[in-house]
Amino acid sequence: MKLLNKLVELNLVIDDVPYRKDYLWIDQPPPEQDPELGIGEYVAWQSPMHRETVRRVLES
């Protein structure tokens, strides 16, 4: 939880993904989950670069 809070504070992740109801989107809504892009049900990375950077730091 501390890591998530710090990532949100640094604006690296969004922890409140907006509703994905079809009528709220002009085009198609984002996927419910896409691990390759870093999109989860409740949390999403701002960019793949941030995800990769944090992954590498945690691995070392």
PDB file of N, CA, C and O in Angstrom:
ATOM      1  N   MET A   1       0.817  -1.185   0.000  1.00  0.00           N
ATOM      2  CA  MET A   1       0.000   0.000   0.000  1.00  0.00           C
ATOM      3  C   MET A   1       0.868   1.259   0.000  1.00  0.00           C
ATOM      4  O   MET A   1       0.519   2.252  -0.638  1.00  0.00           O
ATOM      5  N   LYS A   2       1.991   1.222   0.708  1.00  0.00           N
ATOM      6  CA  LYS A   2       2.878   2.383   0.731  1.00  0.00           C
ATOM      7  C   LYS A   2       3.421   2.672  -0.660  1.00  0.00           C
ATOM      8  O   LYS A   2       3.511   3.829  -1.070  1.00  0.00           O
ATOM      9  N   LEU A   3       3.785   1.605  -1.392  1.00  0.00           N
ATOM     10  CA  LEU A   3       4.306   1.789  -2.748  1.00  0.00           C
ATOM     11  C   LEU A   3       3.228   2.399  -3.642  1.00  0.00           C
ATOM     12  O   LEU A   3       3.513   3.330  -4.395  1.00  0.00           O
ATOM     13  N   LEU A   4       2.014   1.899  -3.574  1.00  0.00           N
ATOM     14  CA  LEU A   4       0.923   2.445  -4.375  1.00  0.00           C
ATOM     15  C   LEU A   4       0.698   3.914  -4.061  1.00  0.00           C
ATOM     16  O   LEU A   4       0.569   4.726  -4.976  1.00  0.00           O
ATOM     17  N   ASN A   5       0.649   4.264  -2.802  1.00  0.00           N
ATOM     18  CA  ASN A   5       0.446   5.665  -2.412  1.00  0.00           C
ATOM     19  C   ASN A   5       1.568   6.560  -2.932  1.00  0.00           C
ATOM     20  O   ASN A   5       1.310   7.679  -3.376  1.00  0.00           O
ATOM     21  N   LYS A   6       2.798   6.080  -2.882  1.00  0.00           N
ATOM     22  CA  LYS A   6       3.929   6.862  -3.374  1.00  0.00           C
ATOM     23  C   LYS A   6       3.854   7.030  -4.896  1.00  0.00           C
ATOM     24  O   LYS A   6       4.140   8.108  -5.416  1.00  0.00           O
ATOM     25  N   LEU A   7       3.469   5.963  -5.610  1.00  0.00           N
ATOM     26  CA  LEU A   7       3.346   6.046  -7.059  1.00  0.00           C
ATOM     27  C   LEU A   7       2.236   7.012  -7.466  1.00  0.00           C
ATOM     28  O   LEU A   7       2.375   7.735  -8.452  1.00  0.00           O
ATOM     29  N   VAL A   8       1.151   7.029  -6.724  1.00  0.00           N
ATOM     30  CA  VAL A   8       0.067   7.981  -6.993  1.00  0.00           C
ATOM     31  C   VAL A   8       0.547   9.401  -6.724  1.00  0.00           C
ATOM     32  O   VAL A   8       0.287  10.312  -7.510  1.00  0.00           O
ATOM     33  N   GLU A   9       1.245   9.582  -5.616  1.00  0.00           N
ATOM     34  CA  GLU A   9       1.770  10.903  -5.256  1.00  0.00           C
ATOM     35  C   GLU A   9       2.702  11.446  -6.332  1.00  0.00           C
ATOM     36  O   GLU A   9       2.702  12.645  -6.611  1.00  0.00           O
ATOM     37  N   LEU A  10       3.492  10.566  -6.934  1.00  0.00           N
ATOM     38  CA  LEU A  10       4.427  10.968  -7.985  1.00  0.00           C
ATOM     39  C   LEU A  10       3.765  11.031  -9.365  1.00  0.00           C
ATOM     40  O   LEU A  10       4.426  11.308 -10.366  1.00  0.00           O
ATOM     41  N   ASN A  11       2.472  10.774  -9.407  1.00  0.00           N
ATOM     42  CA  ASN A  11       1.686  10.807 -10.647  1.00  0.00           C
ATOM     43  C   ASN A  11       2.180   9.777 -11.667  1.00  0.00           C
ATOM     44  O   ASN A  11       2.187  10.035 -12.871  1.00  0.00           O
ATOM     45  N   LEU A  12       2.591   8.612 -11.168  1.00  0.00           N
ATOM     46  CA  LEU A  12       3.020   7.535 -12.055  1.00  0.00           C
ATOM     47  C   LEU A  12       1.887   6.560 -12.349  1.00  0.00           C
ATOM     48  O   LEU A  12       1.879   5.918 -13.399  1.00  0.00           O
ATOM     49  N   VAL A  13       0.932   6.443 -11.432  1.00  0.00           N
ATOM     50  CA  VAL A  13      -0.232   5.582 -11.646  1.00  0.00           C
ATOM     51  C   VAL A  13      -1.505   6.337 -11.281  1.00  0.00           C
ATOM     52  O   VAL A  13      -1.488   7.322 -10.544  1.00  0.00           O
ATOM     53  N   ILE A  14      -2.600   5.835 -11.825  1.00  0.00           N
ATOM     54  CA  ILE A  14      -3.932   6.329 -11.479  1.00  0.00           C
ATOM     55  C   ILE A  14      -4.585   5.227 -10.670  1.00  0.00           C
ATOM     56  O   ILE A  14      -4.650   4.086 -11.128  1.00  0.00           O
ATOM     57  N   ASP A  15      -5.070   5.538  -9.479  1.00  0.00           N
ATOM     58  CA  ASP A  15      -5.669   4.490  -8.661  1.00  0.00           C
ATOM     59  C   ASP A  15      -7.190   4.547  -8.644  1.00  0.00           C
ATOM     60  O   ASP A  15      -7.828   3.821  -7.881  1.00  0.00           O
ATOM     61  N   ASP A  16      -7.769   5.387  -9.464  1.00  0.00           N
ATOM     62  CA  ASP A  16      -9.219   5.457  -9.577  1.00  0.00           C
ATOM     63  C   ASP A  16      -9.571   5.541 -11.059  1.00  0.00           C
ATOM     64  O   ASP A  16      -9.910   6.608 -11.572  1.00  0.00           O
ATOM     65  N   VAL A  17      -9.485   4.399 -11.736  1.00  0.00           N
ATOM     66  CA  VAL A  17      -9.745   4.352 -13.171  1.00  0.00           C
ATOM     67  C   VAL A  17     -11.208   4.726 -13.408  1.00  0.00           C
ATOM     68  O   VAL A  17     -12.097   4.181 -12.754  1.00  0.00           O
ATOM     69  N   PRO A  18     -11.467   5.653 -14.340  1.00  0.00           N
ATOM     70  CA  PRO A  18     -12.851   6.087 -14.586  1.00  0.00           C
ATOM     71  C   PRO A  18     -13.746   4.940 -15.051  1.00  0.00           C
ATOM     72  O   PRO A  18     -13.271   3.907 -15.524  1.00  0.00           O
ATOM     73  N   TYR A  19     -15.043   5.151 -14.903  1.00  0.00           N
ATOM     74  CA  TYR A  19     -16.006   4.144 -15.342  1.00  0.00           C
ATOM     75  C   TYR A  19     -15.804   3.812 -16.803  1.00  0.00           C
ATOM     76  O   TYR A  19     -15.431   4.676 -17.597  1.00  0.00           O
ATOM     77  N   ARG A  20     -16.046   2.573 -17.159  1.00  0.00           N
ATOM     78  CA  ARG A  20     -15.854   2.125 -18.537  1.00  0.00           C
ATOM     79  C   ARG A  20     -17.192   1.839 -19.222  1.00  0.00           C
ATOM     80  O   ARG A  20     -17.256   1.012 -20.131  1.00  0.00           O
ATOM     81  N   LYS A  21     -18.228   2.496 -18.807  1.00  0.00           N
ATOM     82  CA  LYS A  21     -19.539   2.305 -19.423  1.00  0.00           C
ATOM     83  C   LYS A  21     -19.481   2.811 -20.867  1.00  0.00           C
ATOM     84  O   LYS A  21     -18.950   3.890 -21.127  1.00  0.00           O
ATOM     85  N   ASP A  22     -20.019   2.044 -21.786  1.00  0.00           N
ATOM     86  CA  ASP A  22     -19.963   2.389 -23.210  1.00  0.00           C
ATOM     87  C   ASP A  22     -20.507   3.783 -23.502  1.00  0.00           C
ATOM     88  O   ASP A  22     -19.933   4.504 -24.317  1.00  0.00           O
ATOM     89  N   TYR A  23     -21.593   4.176 -22.859  1.00  0.00           N
ATOM     90  CA  TYR A  23     -22.219   5.463 -23.170  1.00  0.00           C
ATOM     91  C   TYR A  23     -21.409   6.667 -22.693  1.00  0.00           C
ATOM     92  O   TYR A  23     -21.709   7.796 -23.081  1.00  0.00           O
ATOM     93  N   LEU A  24     -20.391   6.452 -21.861  1.00  0.00           N
ATOM     94  CA  LEU A  24     -19.564   7.554 -21.367  1.00  0.00           C
ATOM     95  C   LEU A  24     -18.384   7.872 -22.295  1.00  0.00           C
ATOM     96  O   LEU A  24     -17.675   8.852 -22.067  1.00  0.00           O
ATOM     97  N   TRP A  25     -18.166   7.070 -23.324  1.00  0.00           N
ATOM     98  CA  TRP A  25     -16.996   7.232 -24.187  1.00  0.00           C
ATOM     99  C   TRP A  25     -17.433   7.553 -25.607  1.00  0.00           C
ATOM    100  O   TRP A  25     -18.408   6.985 -26.098  1.00  0.00           O
ATOM    101  N   ILE A  26     -16.726   8.455 -26.268  1.00  0.00           N
ATOM    102  CA  ILE A  26     -17.031   8.801 -27.655  1.00  0.00           C
ATOM    103  C   ILE A  26     -16.668   7.634 -28.563  1.00  0.00           C
ATOM    104  O   ILE A  26     -17.452   7.264 -29.437  1.00  0.00           O
ATOM    105  N   ASP A  27     -15.512   7.063 -28.370  1.00  0.00           N
ATOM    106  CA  ASP A  27     -15.067   5.926 -29.165  1.00  0.00           C
ATOM    107  C   ASP A  27     -15.370   4.667 -28.366  1.00  0.00           C
ATOM    108  O   ASP A  27     -16.484   4.528 -27.862  1.00  0.00           O
ATOM    109  N   GLN A  28     -14.443   3.766 -28.234  1.00  0.00           N
ATOM    110  CA  GLN A  28     -14.663   2.583 -27.421  1.00  0.00           C
ATOM    111  C   GLN A  28     -13.986   2.763 -26.069  1.00  0.00           C
ATOM    112  O   GLN A  28     -12.924   3.379 -25.989  1.00  0.00           O
ATOM    113  N   PRO A  29     -14.588   2.233 -25.003  1.00  0.00           N
ATOM    114  CA  PRO A  29     -13.991   2.388 -23.676  1.00  0.00           C
ATOM    115  C   PRO A  29     -12.684   1.602 -23.565  1.00  0.00           C
ATOM    116  O   PRO A  29     -12.471   0.648 -24.313  1.00  0.00           O
ATOM    117  N   PRO A  30     -11.812   1.995 -22.638  1.00  0.00           N
ATOM    118  CA  PRO A  30     -10.570   1.237 -22.457  1.00  0.00           C
ATOM    119  C   PRO A  30     -10.881  -0.169 -21.958  1.00  0.00           C
ATOM    120  O   PRO A  30     -11.942  -0.400 -21.378  1.00  0.00           O
ATOM    121  N   PRO A  31      -9.973  -1.102 -22.177  1.00  0.00           N
ATOM    122  CA  PRO A  31     -10.222  -2.476 -21.737  1.00  0.00           C
ATOM    123  C   PRO A  31     -10.301  -2.568 -20.218  1.00  0.00           C
ATOM    124  O   PRO A  31      -9.714  -1.758 -19.501  1.00  0.00           O
ATOM    125  N   GLU A  32     -11.038  -3.572 -19.740  1.00  0.00           N
ATOM    126  CA  GLU A  32     -11.125  -3.798 -18.292  1.00  0.00           C
ATOM    127  C   GLU A  32      -9.747  -4.071 -17.711  1.00  0.00           C
ATOM    128  O   GLU A  32      -9.392  -3.544 -16.656  1.00  0.00           O
ATOM    129  N   GLN A  33      -8.973  -4.894 -18.405  1.00  0.00           N
ATOM    130  CA  GLN A  33      -7.613  -5.198 -17.966  1.00  0.00           C
ATOM    131  C   GLN A  33      -6.750  -5.449 -19.191  1.00  0.00           C
ATOM    132  O   GLN A  33      -7.202  -6.058 -20.160  1.00  0.00           O
ATOM    133  N   ASP A  34      -5.520  -4.985 -19.150  1.00  0.00           N
ATOM    134  CA  ASP A  34      -4.548  -5.252 -20.199  1.00  0.00           C
ATOM    135  C   ASP A  34      -3.164  -5.206 -19.558  1.00  0.00           C
ATOM    136  O   ASP A  34      -2.540  -4.147 -19.491  1.00  0.00           O
ATOM    137  N   PRO A  35      -2.684  -6.365 -19.086  1.00  0.00           N
ATOM    138  CA  PRO A  35      -1.384  -6.390 -18.389  1.00  0.00           C
ATOM    139  C   PRO A  35      -0.232  -5.867 -19.235  1.00  0.00           C
ATOM    140  O   PRO A  35       0.709  -5.283 -18.699  1.00  0.00           O
ATOM    141  N   GLU A  36      -0.291  -6.067 -20.547  1.00  0.00           N
ATOM    142  CA  GLU A  36       0.788  -5.603 -21.414  1.00  0.00           C
ATOM    143  C   GLU A  36       0.895  -4.074 -21.393  1.00  0.00           C
ATOM    144  O   GLU A  36       1.997  -3.527 -21.429  1.00  0.00           O
ATOM    145  N   LEU A  37      -0.243  -3.393 -21.337  1.00  0.00           N
ATOM    146  CA  LEU A  37      -0.249  -1.933 -21.271  1.00  0.00           C
ATOM    147  C   LEU A  37      -0.170  -1.402 -19.845  1.00  0.00           C
ATOM    148  O   LEU A  37       0.087  -0.216 -19.636  1.00  0.00           O
ATOM    149  N   GLY A  38      -0.390  -2.276 -18.862  1.00  0.00           N
ATOM    150  CA  GLY A  38      -0.360  -1.830 -17.471  1.00  0.00           C
ATOM    151  C   GLY A  38      -1.694  -1.288 -16.992  1.00  0.00           C
ATOM    152  O   GLY A  38      -1.740  -0.416 -16.124  1.00  0.00           O
ATOM    153  N   ILE A  39      -2.786  -1.805 -17.556  1.00  0.00           N
ATOM    154  CA  ILE A  39      -4.127  -1.385 -17.153  1.00  0.00           C
ATOM    155  C   ILE A  39      -4.752  -2.495 -16.339  1.00  0.00           C
ATOM    156  O   ILE A  39      -4.887  -3.626 -16.807  1.00  0.00           O
ATOM    157  N   GLY A  40      -5.137  -2.163 -15.105  1.00  0.00           N
ATOM    158  CA  GLY A  40      -5.828  -3.113 -14.254  1.00  0.00           C
ATOM    159  C   GLY A  40      -7.256  -2.662 -14.026  1.00  0.00           C
ATOM    160  O   GLY A  40      -7.690  -1.643 -14.563  1.00  0.00           O
ATOM    161  N   GLU A  41      -7.978  -3.421 -13.230  1.00  0.00           N
ATOM    162  CA  GLU A  41      -9.375  -3.067 -12.966  1.00  0.00           C
ATOM    163  C   GLU A  41      -9.492  -1.767 -12.182  1.00  0.00           C
ATOM    164  O   GLU A  41     -10.410  -0.982 -12.419  1.00  0.00           O
ATOM    165  N   TYR A  42      -8.559  -1.528 -11.240  1.00  0.00           N
ATOM    166  CA  TYR A  42      -8.636  -0.348 -10.382  1.00  0.00           C
ATOM    167  C   TYR A  42      -7.450   0.594 -10.518  1.00  0.00           C
ATOM    168  O   TYR A  42      -7.534   1.745 -10.091  1.00  0.00           O
ATOM    169  N   VAL A  43      -6.350   0.137 -11.100  1.00  0.00           N
ATOM    170  CA  VAL A  43      -5.120   0.935 -11.180  1.00  0.00           C
ATOM    171  C   VAL A  43      -4.559   0.836 -12.595  1.00  0.00           C
ATOM    172  O   VAL A  43      -4.608  -0.224 -13.220  1.00  0.00           O
ATOM    173  N   ALA A  44      -4.021   1.959 -13.098  1.00  0.00           N
ATOM    174  CA  ALA A  44      -3.385   1.965 -14.417  1.00  0.00           C
ATOM    175  C   ALA A  44      -2.135   2.835 -14.368  1.00  0.00           C
ATOM    176  O   ALA A  44      -2.098   3.858 -13.684  1.00  0.00           O
ATOM    177  N   TRP A  45      -1.121   2.411 -15.101  1.00  0.00           N
ATOM    178  CA  TRP A  45       0.100   3.198 -15.206  1.00  0.00           C
ATOM    179  C   TRP A  45      -0.158   4.383 -16.117  1.00  0.00           C
ATOM    180  O   TRP A  45      -0.962   4.294 -17.045  1.00  0.00           O
ATOM    181  N   GLN A  46       0.521   5.493 -15.859  1.00  0.00           N
ATOM    182  CA  GLN A  46       0.406   6.666 -16.723  1.00  0.00           C
ATOM    183  C   GLN A  46       1.047   6.388 -18.083  1.00  0.00           C
ATOM    184  O   GLN A  46       0.546   6.840 -19.113  1.00  0.00           O
ATOM    185  N   SER A  47       2.150   5.645 -18.084  1.00  0.00           N
ATOM    186  CA  SER A  47       2.802   5.275 -19.347  1.00  0.00           C
ATOM    187  C   SER A  47       3.588   3.984 -19.136  1.00  0.00           C
ATOM    188  O   SER A  47       3.985   3.675 -18.013  1.00  0.00           O
ATOM    189  N   PRO A  48       3.814   3.228 -20.214  1.00  0.00           N
ATOM    190  CA  PRO A  48       4.608   1.999 -20.087  1.00  0.00           C
ATOM    191  C   PRO A  48       6.029   2.257 -19.571  1.00  0.00           C
ATOM    192  O   PRO A  48       6.616   1.400 -18.910  1.00  0.00           O
ATOM    193  N   MET A  49       6.573   3.425 -19.872  1.00  0.00           N
ATOM    194  CA  MET A  49       7.920   3.749 -19.398  1.00  0.00           C
ATOM    195  C   MET A  49       7.973   3.755 -17.869  1.00  0.00           C
ATOM    196  O   MET A  49       8.927   3.243 -17.282  1.00  0.00           O
ATOM    197  N   HIS A  50       6.965   4.325 -17.226  1.00  0.00           N
ATOM    198  CA  HIS A  50       6.937   4.342 -15.762  1.00  0.00           C
ATOM    199  C   HIS A  50       6.865   2.927 -15.210  1.00  0.00           C
ATOM    200  O   HIS A  50       7.557   2.597 -14.247  1.00  0.00           O
ATOM    201  N   ARG A  51       6.036   2.096 -15.811  1.00  0.00           N
ATOM    202  CA  ARG A  51       5.898   0.713 -15.344  1.00  0.00           C
ATOM    203  C   ARG A  51       7.229  -0.012 -15.435  1.00  0.00           C
ATOM    204  O   ARG A  51       7.637  -0.680 -14.485  1.00  0.00           O
ATOM    205  N   GLU A  52       7.911   0.110 -16.565  1.00  0.00           N
ATOM    206  CA  GLU A  52       9.183  -0.574 -16.750  1.00  0.00           C
ATOM    207  C   GLU A  52      10.257  -0.069 -15.797  1.00  0.00           C
ATOM    208  O   GLU A  52      11.055  -0.858 -15.290  1.00  0.00           O
ATOM    209  N   THR A  53      10.286   1.209 -15.555  1.00  0.00           N
ATOM    210  CA  THR A  53      11.271   1.783 -14.638  1.00  0.00           C
ATOM    211  C   THR A  53      11.072   1.244 -13.224  1.00  0.00           C
ATOM    212  O   THR A  53      12.034   0.832 -12.575  1.00  0.00           O
ATOM    213  N   VAL A  54       9.842   1.244 -12.749  1.00  0.00           N
ATOM    214  CA  VAL A  54       9.566   0.732 -11.401  1.00  0.00           C
ATOM    215  C   VAL A  54       9.848  -0.764 -11.333  1.00  0.00           C
ATOM    216  O   VAL A  54      10.385  -1.239 -10.333  1.00  0.00           O
ATOM    217  N   ARG A  55       9.501  -1.511 -12.368  1.00  0.00           N
ATOM    218  CA  ARG A  55       9.768  -2.951 -12.395  1.00  0.00           C
ATOM    219  C   ARG A  55      11.270  -3.215 -12.272  1.00  0.00           C
ATOM    220  O   ARG A  55      11.683  -4.081 -11.501  1.00  0.00           O
ATOM    221  N   ARG A  56      12.089  -2.473 -13.025  1.00  0.00           N
ATOM    222  CA  ARG A  56      13.537  -2.667 -12.971  1.00  0.00           C
ATOM    223  C   ARG A  56      14.131  -2.308 -11.611  1.00  0.00           C
ATOM    224  O   ARG A  56      15.043  -2.980 -11.130  1.00  0.00           O
ATOM    225  N   VAL A  57      13.620  -1.263 -11.004  1.00  0.00           N
ATOM    226  CA  VAL A  57      14.108  -0.867  -9.678  1.00  0.00           C
ATOM    227  C   VAL A  57      13.755  -1.947  -8.653  1.00  0.00           C
ATOM    228  O   VAL A  57      14.581  -2.295  -7.809  1.00  0.00           O
ATOM    229  N   LEU A  58      12.541  -2.475  -8.723  1.00  0.00           N
ATOM    230  CA  LEU A  58      12.132  -3.488  -7.760  1.00  0.00           C
ATOM    231  C   LEU A  58      12.878  -4.800  -7.952  1.00  0.00           C
ATOM    232  O   LEU A  58      13.078  -5.539  -6.988  1.00  0.00           O
ATOM    233  N   GLU A  59      13.294  -5.103  -9.178  1.00  0.00           N
ATOM    234  CA  GLU A  59      14.052  -6.323  -9.438  1.00  0.00           C
ATOM    235  C   GLU A  59      15.488  -6.236  -8.942  1.00  0.00           C
ATOM    236  O   GLU A  59      16.090  -7.259  -8.615  1.00  0.00           O
ATOM    237  N   SER A  60      16.042  -5.036  -8.881  1.00  0.00           N
ATOM    238  CA  SER A  60      17.456  -4.904  -8.468  1.00  0.00           C
ATOM    239  C   SER A  60      17.611  -4.803  -6.973  1.00  0.00           C
ATOM    240  O   SER A  60      18.732  -4.689  -6.476  1.00  0.00           O
TER     241      SER A  60
END
